[in-house]
Amino acid sequence: MRFNLIGPFEIVTDDGRTYQPGTPKVCQTLALLLTRPGEIVTAEALIRELWGENPPRSAVTTLQTYVYHARRMFTQEELVPADRCLIVTSPPGYAIQVDDSEVDIRIFERLVTRARHELAEDDALRALRTVRQALDLWRGPALSNFPAGDVLAGHIVHLEELRIRAFETRIEAQERLGRHRESIPELRKLINDYPLNEWFHSRLIGALGAAGRRAEALQAYQKVRRLLADELGLEPSPELKQLQVGLLSPAPRREPAVARAGA
């Protein structure tokens, strides 16, 4: 089976059925357990997720009720075989007995780590294939069909940061393969989504310059310079400034060795 947290929370059964739990508190409980499959999540962490810093006096009993409803959901909806017990009570909390390969966020984390390793080994083509598999898992904002509490919100921020790392890996792999033109449309979209990310701006400027579109590259530099000044009162980073210098004073093209010999 498969638990998908990247996008609306849903459960995909072994026979391919898709089920979305309808109770937000049960969703929160399951989702937090699934961020650490096979590990104990304390009742204290679950209570903090469900009610924040002001839990009701009945928090422990109510949490037990949500766990009960989650267990009953798995059996009544026939989401798992009758002999498979997913949620186990394990003091001081609970654990969900699933493999990392059954949870999309764990698959995503593993693929991004593998892609970064492949890129470090200078295997850009394999890294590109791996990171594309990772990004294909995104169906929208994580856990978008119910309100997340403080604990899950931290996990969502972590996933968003990891997604940015995946985008960076894909762009860097494409650069190493000489696919500068292919990166330009994607970089324009990333800049629109993450306007203050200087790394994306620098890669767009570099890709435009490498594609022979120097005027557009200079326009892109001026745009990020104004953005940083207006929004943050900052100057562009040294890397961005160096890109501008290179565009304004490009290195002279070297003549082919044959032509020099003939002269």
Phi, psi and omega in degrees: 000176184215135174251118182254118179250343181275096190114200174300138180293125180211158179241127178253122184280172179299329181267012172093001177285146178248130182229133176247116177301143186263344184264117184304318183293324175293321176300315179300316181299311180296315183299318180293321175298322183286343175291343178224067183299135179080358180246157179282128171254123186292152175299327179298316179294320179294319179294319178296322177294319186283326187229005179069217184273358183232067181287153176288165179297331182271018188303315183296314180295319180293322176300316178301325178294318179296320177296319177300314180297323178295315179298317181295324179300316181299323182277314183295321180274001180053047180279336179225159174302150185300332183270006180256119178261112185276310186259121180243143175277124183216094185310135014265028182194225184222159176220147176252124188271079175226160178275158176303327182290354179258003182235121188296326181292327178289322176297316180300312180300317181295318181294319179296318178298318179296318180298318179297321179294317179295323178293321178296332177271010177065030174255074188295323182294316179292321178299320180295317179296318183293314184290331175294322176300319180296312183290336177293344179285344183283121177249006183140183179304140183299137175052048189279354185258013171202154181286127179271146176275189186297322184290312179294327179302323177296321178292324179294319176299317178301317179296320179295320177296320179293328177294319176299318177299322178295318176300316179300319179297317180296315180297315182296320178296318179295323177298314182296334178272003179077018183265058184294316181298324180296331183279338189300308180301320180295318180295323177298320178292319180296322178294324177294322180282326182232072190296338182261009179275102184293332181298315179296320178299315182296322180289326176294315179299316180295320180294319178296318178296317180294333179275004179081017181253065188294320181298318178295323178297319178293323175297319178296323177294314180298324180296313181289328177298314179294321181299312181295321179293315184288318186276322189234352184067032184245156171271157175300155180294160176305325179297316179295319179296321179295324176297320179296317179300317180296326179288323181284330181229070182296148178296139180298141179288133179277136178288148176302149182301325181296317180296319180295321180294321179295322178296000000 
